[in-house]
Amino acid sequence: MNWEVEVIRKKDELIKDAQSFLQIESVLDEKGGREGKPFGEKVDEALQYMLNKGEIEGFTVKNVDGYAGHIEYGQGEDIVGVLCHVDVVPAGEGWTTPPFSADIRDNRIFARGAIDDKGPTMAAFYALKILKDAGLQLSKKIRMIIGTDEESDWRCVEHYFKHEAMPTIGFAPDADFPIIHAEKGIIDAVLSFTYQKEMSDKRYTLKQFTSGQRLNMVPDEAIATVTTAKEHDRDSLHMAFEAYLAEHQLSGEGKITDDGWQFTLKGVSVHAMEPSLGINAGIHMAKFLCQHELDEQGLAFTSHITALFDQDTRGQKLGIACQDDISGELTLNVGTIRYIQHEEATLGLNVRYPVTADGKDVRKGIESIKGARIEKFDDSQPHHVSKDHPLIKTLQRVYEEQTGDAASLIAIGGGTYARSLEAGVAFGPLFPGRPDCAHQKDEYIEIDDLLRATALYAQAMYELAK
């Protein structure tokens, strides 16, 4: 079968459905969650969109309590898993067109989730539809497992696999081509700090400081409110802020409010698997603030952040830096900062450590932070599939047949649903040489790449299940 030709026949339909799917603002809504819709109305709407399409096409469909669902084709005892997710990270600011408009420009679909992971999810669905429409006989079941909480805590797959069978092998269309056979361990840690209430008179008082929305994103904005009793001091702090922005080639603004100066500093958001590619607005704000005569609590907090994390995305200052030949260096991202004077002082960290490292050693380094108390600590262990595994060999053959390029094996700092399986890998959708725009403003997927990925997924599913 010519897989590329089969995809072209469905091109218009595929693009239209991808746009409709991407127009659903499926961002986690904890407060709006309820029974049957644990992560909010919009996330559930996206899940229902895919399951309804599965029903219309005559696939076997199941909704597992709103946490996840699956779309299945084929027969047999064994299951080939294709692990996708419908939730997306918050859109953020600065988009050229609205982030959920799914606008098409320059043969690209622009939308939050276009590359991570709703575009690839629709590609996988159409790959399954190609197999069914062609009437191909399979000896295994192909099960698209659709999660709803991948960008946060993976509660969806945890719940799903308590009730449903674990596939024997599978792949997640949620990273890079050719094949990702190793994924770093991922630690999410939230730390709190307690400071004594000091009443000594200082020039400036830090009232509030907030940055970041998710641990797995480099924060692109930080906002701090600072008060002072003297007009001269107020003016000089604003001048210092403007000078800091100019020195570091950053954008931002300061404005007078009822509570004092409110400073906003802009950074560049990227995925936390390589934080050095972004600009962490929170760390920059802390660095600016701690250079001035703040109240003791505010100075202690901002100095802590600066001393431990400024210009260090490898954990060297914490003593946790490490690397291996399979998956590279440990990375560290300060994803969230929350501070209210006398009430709250917290940091949210995201650490991605090599497959041969031990998460316990990383925890020891975090626990060594003076004055910090760990409020939350989640450790998703590293994942690695041997290069000689039949899954790897099959996907390599499919990729090389369709692209003519060598199917080299790569490792990533990102975490995909593939690590939920004993033998699972990430397989696309990002082709070599393409910029990775996941979690960034103006996220997009090339339409040609969407079609190429669909053809690869169709053949891969068939070869693994025939």
Stockholm file with secondary structure:
# STOCKHOLM 1.0

chainA/1-466         MNWEVEVIRKKDELIKDAQSFLQIESVLDEKGGREGKPFGEKVDEALQYMLNKGEIEGFTVKNVDGYAGHIEYGQGEDIVGVLCHVDVVPAGEGWTTPPFSADIRDNRIFARGAIDDKGPTMAAFYALKILKDAGLQLSKKIRMIIGTDEESDWRCVEHYFKHEAMPTIGFAPDADFPIIHAEKGIIDAVLSFTYQKEMSDKRYTLKQFTSGQRLNMVPDEAIATVTTAKEHDRDSLHMAFEAYLAEHQLSGEGKITDDGWQFTLKGVSVHAMEPSLGINAGIHMAKFLCQHELDEQGLAFTSHITALFDQDTRGQKLGIACQDDISGELTLNVGTIRYIQHEEATLGLNVRYPVTADGKDVRKGIESIKGARIEKFDDSQPHHVSKDHPLIKTLQRVYEEQTGDAASLIAIGGGTYARSLEAGVAFGPLFPGRPDCAHQKDEYIEIDDLLRATALYAQAMYELAK
#=GR chainA/1-466 SS CCHHHHHHHTHHHHHHHHHHHHTSCCBCCSTTCBTTBTTCHHHHHHHHHHHHHHHHTTCEEEEETTTEEEEEEECSSCEEEEEEECCBCCCCSCCSSCTTSCEEETTEEESTTTTTTHHHHHHHHHHHHHHHHTTCCCSSEEEEEEESCTTTTCHHHHHHHHHSCCCSEEEESSEESSEEEEECEEEEEEEEECCCCCCCCCSBEEEEEEECSCTTBCCSEEEEEEECSCHHHHHHHHHHHHHHHHHTTCEEEEEEETTEEEEEEECBCCBTTSGGGSBCHHHHHHHHHTTSCBCHHHHHHHHHHHHHHTTCSSCTTTTCCCEETTTEECEEEEEEEEEETTTEEEEEEEEEECTTSCHHHHHHHHHTSTTEEEEEEEEECCEECCTTSHHHHHHHHHHHHHHCSCCCEEEESSCCGGGGSTTEEECCEECTTCCCCTTSTTCEEEHHHHHHHHHHHHHHHHHHHC
#=GC SS_cons         CCHHHHHHHTHHHHHHHHHHHHTSCCBCCSTTCBTTBTTCHHHHHHHHHHHHHHHHTTCEEEEETTTEEEEEEECSSCEEEEEEECCBCCCCSCCSSCTTSCEEETTEEESTTTTTTHHHHHHHHHHHHHHHHTTCCCSSEEEEEEESCTTTTCHHHHHHHHHSCCCSEEEESSEESSEEEEECEEEEEEEEECCCCCCCCCSBEEEEEEECSCTTBCCSEEEEEEECSCHHHHHHHHHHHHHHHHHTTCEEEEEEETTEEEEEEECBCCBTTSGGGSBCHHHHHHHHHTTSCBCHHHHHHHHHHHHHHTTCSSCTTTTCCCEETTTEECEEEEEEEEEETTTEEEEEEEEEECTTSCHHHHHHHHHTSTTEEEEEEEEECCEECCTTSHHHHHHHHHHHHHHCSCCCEEEESSCCGGGGSTTEEECCEECTTCCCCTTSTTCEEEHHHHHHHHHHHHHHHHHHHC
//
